[in-house]
Every structure is written in structure tokens, then in C-alpha cells.
Amino acid sequence: MKERLLSLMGFSFQRDNLKIEIISGLTTFITMVYILALLPNMFAPLGDKGFPVDSMFTAVALASIVGTLFMAFIGKRPFGQAPGLTLNVFFIETICISLGYPWQFALTAVFIEGLLFVLICMSSLRQIIFEMVPTSLKYAIAAGIGFFIAMIGFKNSGILAEGTVFSHLDTLTTPASMLFLFGLVVTGAFTIMHVKGGLLLSIVIISLMGLLVGETTIPDGIFCLPPSPAPLFCKFSWSYLLLPDFWACVLTMLFFDIFDTLGTVVGVMTCSGIIRKDGRIPHLRNIILSDALATSAGACLGCSTVTAYVESATGFAEGGRTGVSALVVALCFAASLFLAPLFLAIPAAATAPVMVIAGLYLFGIIRHIKLSDPLEAMPAFLTILLMPVTGSITDGIIIGLSSYIILSFLCRWLKKKSNN
């Protein structure tokens, strides 16, 4: 019955894989759910500027639901979508605090940026941007994201120090660190033994162990009613459209949104084997379009740029390949509107080991890079290195792509000179 209903909704999958898709969706959601607690805290400084912080939790959940449903029904791939952290920082720190514009200005910019992204997806420009990235760099992006997501896992565990370019190992004797190390062993063992649903099972086991060391808190209640999202709904201000600063912000967000999304999608799907021999990814237009539509829809709900989350790699590692996983993620976000205390009780130390293992899963794609060819190896190396060092997928892609273009041009010029 469930299979027939999903087939009628446009999903195509093998019957035996339904359980895998459900587990994949649950795993992705649990590694993403932290965003419900983090984003309202990030927007707290704007409370003095009239921003309705209390409504932010509901807005984030709704934007994640809508964005992931776009991915489920249009993109048909197992990516979870939610407001992105990088562009949230730009929204809050740059536009609202540094430039001093009201939050309505920023929301309007996000909405316009999303519409421009949709137009790019519908035009040939999307394919031109995608084909700018050589196949070797697509593999490097996947490996770089592997390092990036693993480093996030280590930082979330509390083992890696924050605030320094070169992180160092903090004490390994804290309860959170010990729980993380225990979880890394358990998750690694499940992975080696090919336990079905092992990543999700490890999160449950680590969370239960966290009760013994005080890292998993027992919520006061399980059910809660979400705050009204009305104070944030469609709060646009069109009077800023003629300001140069407005369009500068729009284009900046568009640039980062395109390359952040492209990096996440290409990296995760490349390592999953969903890539053709010519380096193309099937149905890429619909996947990117889902991201673009989610951004404009999220702005209507009161959120900054909604994007595909790199944490979706955990779902891919569990075997998810279709939009059914994304549908499960969206349903979980819907449940979180009323079960937030339960989901937010899961400690970071429980999800961090899963992210490290997902990083290993992504890193394996490096075997396809022709390391014996310096022209392929050097840009790939820079891409892989700079993603975790800079903490930005976009920076890694831009520097890697720039180095590839410069080195290719220089090699051709030198070869031409030598022939003359």
C-alpha cells in the first residue's frame, strides 16, 4: 500500500529499497535538526531591531519542510534543505549589523536572489556554469566536502577548538569527548560490518549512552505548540530596489548560493556514483531548481537563503538515492514543529561520529583523480585542502577552479612558445 501510494506521487524505486530510503531520510534529518535550535539564537541580536525572534523557530521548520518537499517532488534526490549557515551570517552580520539595513531589506534581497537563481536554472547559463568545472575538480569537490563534513563533526563533538585556523585537539577527557570517541568506534564498527541502518542505530545508542554521562538531557515535555510565523510572513520592502547596495547584496548572495549548492550537489552525488562518464549528473537542472525555489519560498516565510545541506551525505551513506528520503526528511521537520523538545535533546556528540563516517564515504572518490597529472592534481589538492581550512565549500571551489584555469592557460602558452 505504501509503495503504491508513493508510486502515485511520482516516486520511482525498487520495493526492497523503501526501508533504506526511510532510514536514509531519518539519518539526514537527525544530523540536520540542530538548525532548529541554532538559527533562532543566531538571529537573537536582531531582536533589538524589531526582528520577531520567537517566530524564527517556526519559520525555519516551515522553510525546511517546503524546501525539502521541492527536492522530493522536483529534484527527486535525497537532499535535505534548510536555511544555510554561511548566508545567514551574511544576512545578519553584513547586511543588518555592518551595513545597518533593516531585516526587511535582507529578506527582500533573499527573495529576489531566489528568483534570479530560478531564471538561471531555467536557462542555458546553468549548464555553462556546471561545465566550467572539470571532471577532476568534481571529484575533488566530493573529497573536499568529505574533509569539510568530518571537521564539522569533530568541532561539534568539542574535540577540535573553535576560533583558530589551525585547530588543535582539546582535552579528550570531557564527557562529550568520551561519548564522541565511543560513538566513533560504534559507528565505525557498524560501517565495517555493513549493518543496515547502522548510522541511525549508532545515533540512538550514543544518545542513550549520553544519559549516563549527562550529555543527553531529558526534556521537560515532548509536545509543544510552535510560535506563530505570521510576524515574518512576506515582510518585504520594495522601496530598496533602486539602491546600489541592495543589488550588491543580491548578487553576492546569488554567487555564494550557486557555488555552495553546486558544490554540495556535485560532491555528494559524484561519490554516490550518480554521474555519467562525461562528468554530467542526471536531472541536475531539477535538483538545482529545487534549491532555487526553496530560497524564494523561504524568504516568504521569513528565512535567509535555503539550500541543500551537506549533512545529506549521511543519508547517501545509508543508501538513500531517491526523493523518498527527502520526503521523510520533510515529514520529520513537520513533526518537529510539535515534537521539538524530543529532537533537540539529541546531543551533538551523537550525530558527530555519523558526520565523520560520512566524510570518509565522500573522501573515497579521490581514487578517480589522476594524481600523476600535475594539472589535475594541483587544483584538486587546493580544492580539497581549502574547503576545511576556510570553512567554506564556495571558497574551495573558486580557488580550485581559478588555479585550474590559470595553470591550463599557462601550460598552453608555454607549449606554444616552445613550439615556436
VEXDREN-2710 file (C-alpha; in Angstrom, 1 decimal):
% VEXDREN-2710
k/r/px/py/pz
1/MET/0.0/0.0/0.0
2/LYS/2.8/2.4/0.9
3/GLU/4.7/1.6/-2.2
4/ARG/1.6/2.1/-4.4
5/LEU/0.9/5.5/-2.7
6/LEU/4.5/6.7/-3.3
7/SER/4.4/5.5/-6.9
8/LEU/1.2/7.5/-7.5
9/MET/3.0/10.5/-6.0
10/GLY/5.7/10.2/-8.8
11/PHE/8.5/8.4/-6.9
12/SER/10.3/5.5/-8.6
13/PHE/12.2/3.0/-6.6
14/GLN/12.6/-0.7/-6.0
15/ARG/10.3/-2.1/-3.4
16/ASP/13.1/-3.6/-1.4
17/ASN/14.7/-0.2/-1.1
18/LEU/11.8/1.6/0.7
19/LYS/13.2/0.7/4.1
20/ILE/16.6/2.0/3.1
21/GLU/15.1/5.3/1.8
22/ILE/13.2/5.8/5.1
23/ILE/16.3/5.1/7.2
24/SER/18.3/7.4/5.0
25/GLY/15.8/10.2/5.5
26/LEU/15.7/9.8/9.3
27/THR/19.5/9.8/9.4
28/THR/19.7/13.0/7.3
29/PHE/17.1/14.7/9.5
30/ILE/18.8/13.9/12.8
31/THR/22.1/15.3/11.5
32/MET/20.3/18.5/10.4
33/VAL/17.9/19.0/13.3
34/TYR/20.4/21.2/15.2
35/ILE/19.5/24.0/12.8
36/LEU/16.1/24.5/14.6
37/ALA/17.9/25.5/17.8
38/LEU/20.9/27.3/16.2
39/LEU/19.2/29.7/13.8
40/PRO/16.9/31.4/16.4
41/ASN/20.0/32.0/18.6
42/MET/21.9/33.5/15.6
43/PHE/19.1/35.9/14.9
44/ALA/18.8/37.0/18.6
45/PRO/21.0/40.1/18.1
46/LEU/18.3/41.4/15.6
47/GLY/15.7/41.4/18.3
48/ASP/16.7/44.9/19.2
49/LYS/15.9/45.9/15.6
50/GLY/12.4/44.6/15.7
51/PHE/13.0/41.1/14.4
52/PRO/10.4/38.7/15.8
53/VAL/13.0/36.1/17.1
54/ASP/10.2/34.0/18.7
55/SER/8.8/33.3/15.3
56/MET/12.1/32.2/13.9
57/PHE/11.9/28.5/15.1
58/THR/8.6/28.0/13.2
59/ALA/9.9/29.9/10.1
60/VAL/13.0/27.7/9.9
61/ALA/10.9/24.5/10.3
62/LEU/8.4/25.6/7.6
63/ALA/11.2/26.7/5.2
64/SER/12.9/23.3/5.7
65/ILE/9.6/21.5/5.1
66/VAL/8.8/23.4/1.9
67/GLY/12.4/23.4/0.6
68/THR/12.8/19.6/1.1
69/LEU/9.4/18.9/-0.4
70/PHE/10.6/20.8/-3.6
71/MET/13.6/18.4/-3.5
72/ALA/11.4/15.4/-3.0
73/PHE/8.9/16.1/-5.8
74/ILE/11.0/18.1/-8.3
75/GLY/14.6/17.2/-7.7
76/LYS/13.7/13.6/-6.6
77/ARG/17.0/13.1/-4.8
78/PRO/17.7/12.6/-1.0
79/PHE/18.8/16.1/-0.1
80/GLY/17.5/17.8/3.0
81/GLN/17.1/21.6/2.6
82/ALA/17.1/24.3/5.3
83/PRO/18.4/27.9/5.7
84/GLY/22.2/27.9/5.1
85/LEU/24.6/28.9/7.9
86/THR/27.0/30.8/5.7
87/LEU/24.4/33.1/4.1
88/ASN/22.7/33.5/7.5
89/VAL/25.9/35.1/8.7
90/PHE/26.0/37.4/5.7
91/PHE/22.3/38.2/6.3
92/ILE/22.8/39.1/10.0
93/GLU/26.4/40.4/10.3
94/THR/26.9/42.1/7.0
95/ILE/23.5/43.4/5.9
96/CYS/21.7/44.1/9.1
97/ILE/24.6/44.9/11.5
98/SER/27.6/46.2/9.4
99/LEU/25.6/48.0/6.7
100/GLY/22.8/48.8/9.2
101/TYR/19.9/48.0/6.9
102/PRO/16.6/46.6/8.4
103/TRP/15.9/42.9/8.2
104/GLN/13.1/43.5/5.7
105/PHE/15.8/44.8/3.3
106/ALA/17.7/41.5/3.7
107/LEU/14.6/39.3/3.3
108/THR/13.7/41.2/0.1
109/ALA/17.2/40.6/-1.2
110/VAL/16.9/36.9/-0.5
111/PHE/13.6/36.7/-2.3
112/ILE/15.0/38.5/-5.4
113/GLU/18.1/36.3/-5.3
114/GLY/16.0/33.2/-5.3
115/LEU/14.0/34.4/-8.4
116/LEU/17.3/35.1/-10.3
117/PHE/18.5/31.7/-9.3
118/VAL/15.3/30.2/-10.8
119/LEU/15.9/32.1/-14.0
120/ILE/19.5/30.8/-14.2
121/CYS/18.2/27.2/-13.7
122/MET/15.7/27.6/-16.5
123/SER/18.3/29.0/-18.9
124/SER/21.4/27.6/-20.6
125/LEU/23.6/29.6/-18.2
126/ARG/23.1/26.8/-15.6
127/GLN/24.8/24.2/-17.9
128/ILE/27.6/26.7/-18.8
129/ILE/28.4/27.2/-15.1
130/PHE/28.3/23.4/-14.4
131/GLU/30.5/22.6/-17.4
132/MET/33.1/25.2/-16.2
133/VAL/34.0/22.7/-13.5
134/PRO/36.3/19.9/-15.0
135/THR/35.6/16.3/-14.1
136/SER/38.7/16.1/-11.9
137/LEU/37.5/19.0/-9.8
138/LYS/34.1/17.5/-9.4
139/TYR/35.8/14.5/-7.8
140/ALA/37.9/16.9/-5.7
141/ILE/34.8/18.7/-4.6
142/ALA/33.4/15.4/-3.3
143/ALA/36.6/14.6/-1.4
144/GLY/36.9/18.2/-0.1
145/ILE/33.3/18.0/1.2
146/GLY/34.3/14.8/2.9
147/PHE/37.0/16.6/4.9
148/PHE/34.7/19.5/5.5
149/ILE/31.8/17.5/6.9
150/ALA/34.2/15.4/9.0
151/MET/35.7/18.5/10.5
152/ILE/32.3/19.8/11.4
153/GLY/31.7/16.5/13.2
154/PHE/34.9/16.9/15.2
155/LYS/34.1/20.5/16.0
156/ASN/30.5/19.6/17.1
157/SER/32.0/17.0/19.4
158/GLY/34.0/19.6/21.2
159/ILE/37.3/17.9/20.4
160/LEU/38.5/20.5/18.0
161/ALA/38.9/24.0/19.3
162/GLU/37.0/26.9/17.7
163/GLY/38.4/30.2/16.7
164/THR/41.7/29.2/15.2
165/VAL/42.8/28.5/11.6
166/PHE/44.9/25.6/12.8
167/SER/42.7/23.7/15.2
168/HIS/44.2/21.6/18.0
169/LEU/42.9/18.7/20.0
170/ASP/41.2/19.9/23.2
171/THR/41.0/17.6/26.2
172/LEU/39.8/14.1/25.4
173/THR/38.6/13.5/29.0
174/THR/35.4/15.6/29.0
175/PRO/32.1/13.6/28.9
176/ALA/31.2/14.9/25.5
177/SER/34.6/13.9/24.0
178/MET/34.5/10.5/25.6
179/LEU/30.9/9.9/24.3
180/PHE/32.1/11.0/20.8
181/LEU/35.0/8.7/20.8
182/PHE/32.8/5.8/21.9
183/GLY/30.3/6.7/19.2
184/LEU/33.1/6.8/16.6
185/VAL/34.1/3.3/17.5
186/VAL/30.4/2.1/17.4
187/THR/29.7/3.8/14.1
188/GLY/32.9/2.6/12.5
189/ALA/32.2/-1.0/13.6
190/PHE/28.6/-0.8/12.1
191/THR/30.1/0.6/8.9
192/ILE/32.7/-2.1/8.6
193/MET/30.2/-4.8/9.3
194/HIS/27.7/-3.3/6.7
195/VAL/24.9/-3.1/9.3
196/LYS/21.7/-1.9/7.6
197/GLY/20.7/1.4/9.2
198/GLY/23.9/1.4/11.2
199/LEU/24.3/5.2/11.2
200/LEU/20.9/5.7/12.5
201/LEU/21.2/2.9/15.1
202/SER/24.5/4.4/16.3
203/ILE/22.9/7.8/16.9
204/VAL/20.2/6.1/19.1
205/ILE/22.9/4.1/21.0
206/ILE/25.1/7.1/21.6
207/SER/22.1/9.2/22.7
208/LEU/21.1/6.6/25.3
209/MET/24.7/6.4/26.5
210/GLY/24.6/10.1/26.8
211/LEU/22.0/9.8/29.5
212/LEU/24.6/8.0/31.7
213/VAL/27.2/10.8/31.4
214/GLY/24.8/13.7/31.4
215/GLU/25.2/14.7/27.8
216/THR/21.7/13.7/26.7
217/THR/19.1/15.8/28.6
218/ILE/15.7/14.5/29.3
219/PRO/13.2/17.1/28.0
220/ASP/10.6/18.5/30.4
221/GLY/8.0/17.6/27.8
222/ILE/7.7/16.1/24.4
223/PHE/4.9/18.0/22.8
224/CYS/4.8/21.8/22.3
225/LEU/2.9/24.3/20.1
226/PRO/5.1/26.3/17.7
227/PRO/5.0/30.1/17.8
228/SER/3.1/31.8/15.1
229/PRO/5.1/32.6/11.9
230/ALA/2.8/35.5/10.9
231/PRO/5.2/38.3/12.1
232/LEU/7.7/37.1/9.4
233/PHE/5.4/36.1/6.6
234/CYS/6.1/38.1/3.4
235/LYS/7.6/41.0/5.2
236/PHE/9.2/42.5/2.1
237/SER/10.1/46.1/1.5
238/TRP/10.2/47.1/-2.2
239/SER/11.4/50.6/-1.6
240/TYR/15.0/49.4/-1.5
241/LEU/15.0/48.1/-5.1
242/LEU/16.7/51.2/-6.5
243/LEU/19.6/51.2/-4.0
244/PRO/23.0/50.0/-5.4
245/ASP/23.7/48.3/-2.0
246/PHE/20.6/46.2/-2.5
247/TRP/21.7/44.7/-5.8
248/ALA/25.3/44.3/-4.5
249/CYS/23.8/42.2/-1.7
250/VAL/21.6/40.2/-4.1
251/LEU/24.5/39.4/-6.4
252/THR/26.7/38.4/-3.5
253/MET/24.1/36.0/-2.2
254/LEU/23.4/34.7/-5.6
255/PHE/27.1/34.0/-6.2
256/PHE/27.6/32.1/-3.0
257/ASP/24.2/30.3/-3.3
258/ILE/25.1/29.0/-6.8
259/PHE/28.5/27.7/-5.9
260/ASP/27.6/26.4/-2.5
261/THR/24.7/24.4/-3.9
262/LEU/26.7/23.2/-6.9
263/GLY/29.5/22.1/-4.7
264/THR/27.2/20.2/-2.3
265/VAL/25.1/18.5/-5.0
266/VAL/28.0/17.6/-7.3
267/GLY/30.2/16.5/-4.5
268/VAL/27.7/14.2/-2.7
269/MET/26.2/12.8/-5.9
270/THR/29.6/12.2/-7.6
271/CYS/30.8/10.0/-4.7
272/SER/27.4/8.1/-4.9
273/GLY/28.1/7.0/-8.4
274/ILE/25.3/9.1/-9.8
275/ILE/27.4/10.7/-12.5
276/ARG/27.9/9.8/-16.2
277/LYS/31.2/9.1/-17.9
278/ASP/31.2/12.6/-19.4
279/GLY/31.0/14.1/-15.9
280/ARG/27.3/15.1/-16.1
281/ILE/24.8/14.4/-13.4
282/PRO/21.3/13.2/-14.5
283/HIS/18.4/15.6/-13.7
284/LEU/20.8/18.3/-12.4
285/ARG/18.5/21.1/-13.5
286/ASN/15.6/19.8/-11.4
287/ILE/17.9/19.4/-8.4
288/ILE/19.3/23.0/-8.6
289/LEU/15.8/24.3/-9.4
290/SER/14.5/22.8/-6.2
291/ASP/17.2/24.7/-4.3
292/ALA/16.4/28.0/-6.1
293/LEU/12.6/27.7/-5.5
294/ALA/13.3/26.9/-1.8
295/THR/15.2/30.1/-1.4
296/SER/12.3/32.3/-2.6
297/ALA/9.8/30.3/-0.7
298/GLY/11.9/30.5/2.4
299/ALA/12.2/34.3/2.1
300/CYS/8.3/34.4/2.0
301/LEU/8.4/32.5/5.3
302/GLY/10.9/34.9/6.8
303/CYS/14.2/32.9/6.4
304/SER/17.5/33.6/4.7
305/THR/18.7/31.5/1.8
306/VAL/17.5/27.9/1.9
307/THR/20.0/25.4/0.4
308/ALA/20.8/21.7/0.1
309/TYR/22.6/20.6/3.3
310/VAL/26.0/18.9/3.2
311/GLU/24.7/16.7/6.1
312/SER/22.6/14.9/3.4
313/ALA/25.8/12.9/2.8
314/THR/24.8/10.9/5.8
315/GLY/21.6/9.8/4.1
316/PHE/23.5/8.9/0.9
317/ALA/25.9/6.9/3.1
318/GLU/22.9/4.9/4.3
319/GLY/21.9/4.1/0.8
320/GLY/19.3/6.8/0.0
321/ARG/19.1/7.6/-3.7
322/THR/15.5/9.0/-4.4
323/GLY/13.1/11.7/-3.3
324/VAL/11.5/9.3/-0.9
325/SER/14.3/10.1/1.6
326/ALA/13.7/13.8/1.1
327/LEU/10.0/13.3/1.7
328/VAL/10.9/11.5/5.0
329/VAL/13.1/14.5/6.0
330/ALA/10.3/16.9/5.3
331/LEU/7.8/14.9/7.3
332/CYS/10.3/14.8/10.2
333/PHE/10.6/18.6/10.1
334/ALA/6.8/18.8/10.2
335/ALA/6.8/16.6/13.3
336/SER/9.5/18.8/14.8
337/LEU/7.0/21.6/14.9
338/PHE/5.3/19.8/17.7
339/LEU/8.0/17.4/19.0
340/ALA/10.9/19.9/19.1
341/PRO/12.0/19.1/22.7
342/LEU/12.4/15.4/21.8
343/PHE/14.5/16.1/18.7
344/LEU/16.6/18.8/20.2
345/ALA/17.5/16.6/23.1
346/ILE/19.8/14.5/20.9
347/PRO/23.4/15.7/21.8
348/ALA/25.9/16.9/19.2
349/ALA/28.2/14.1/20.3
350/ALA/25.7/11.5/19.0
351/THR/25.5/12.9/15.5
352/ALA/29.2/14.0/15.2
353/PRO/30.5/10.4/14.6
354/VAL/28.0/9.9/11.8
355/MET/29.3/13.0/10.1
356/VAL/32.9/11.8/10.4
357/ILE/31.9/8.4/8.8
358/ALA/30.0/10.3/6.0
359/GLY/33.2/12.3/5.4
360/LEU/35.1/9.0/4.9
361/TYR/32.4/7.9/2.5
362/LEU/32.8/11.1/0.4
363/PHE/36.6/11.1/0.6
364/GLY/36.8/7.7/-1.2
365/ILE/36.1/9.4/-4.5
366/ILE/39.7/10.7/-4.6
367/ARG/40.7/7.5/-6.2
368/HIS/39.3/8.8/-9.5
369/ILE/41.6/11.8/-9.6
370/LYS/44.6/11.3/-11.9
371/LEU/47.2/12.3/-9.3
372/SER/50.1/11.5/-11.7
373/ASP/49.0/14.5/-13.8
374/PRO/50.0/17.7/-12.0
375/LEU/47.5/19.8/-14.0
376/GLU/44.7/17.7/-12.5
377/ALA/46.4/17.0/-9.1
378/MET/47.3/20.6/-8.1
379/PRO/43.9/22.3/-8.4
380/ALA/42.3/19.2/-6.9
381/PHE/44.6/19.3/-4.0
382/LEU/43.9/23.0/-3.4
383/THR/40.1/22.4/-3.6
384/ILE/40.3/19.5/-1.1
385/LEU/42.6/21.4/1.3
386/LEU/40.9/24.8/1.3
387/MET/37.3/23.6/2.0
388/PRO/38.0/22.5/5.6
389/VAL/40.7/25.2/6.2
390/THR/38.5/28.1/5.1
391/GLY/35.3/26.5/6.3
392/SER/33.6/27.3/3.0
393/ILE/32.7/25.0/0.1
394/THR/32.5/28.0/-2.2
395/ASP/36.0/29.2/-1.4
396/GLY/37.4/25.8/-2.1
397/ILE/35.6/25.6/-5.5
398/ILE/36.6/29.1/-6.6
399/ILE/40.3/28.7/-5.7
400/GLY/40.5/25.3/-7.2
401/LEU/38.7/26.4/-10.4
402/SER/40.8/29.6/-10.7
403/SER/44.0/27.6/-10.3
404/TYR/42.9/25.1/-12.9
405/ILE/42.2/27.9/-15.4
406/ILE/45.4/29.8/-14.8
407/LEU/47.6/26.7/-14.9
408/SER/45.8/25.4/-18.1
409/PHE/46.3/28.8/-19.8
410/LEU/50.0/29.0/-18.7
411/CYS/50.8/25.5/-19.9
412/ARG/49.2/26.1/-23.3
413/TRP/51.1/29.4/-23.6
414/LEU/54.4/27.9/-22.6
415/LYS/53.8/24.9/-25.0
416/LYS/53.0/27.3/-27.8
417/LYS/56.2/29.4/-27.1
418/SER/58.4/26.3/-27.1
419/ASN/56.9/25.1/-30.4
420/ASN/57.8/28.4/-32.0
END
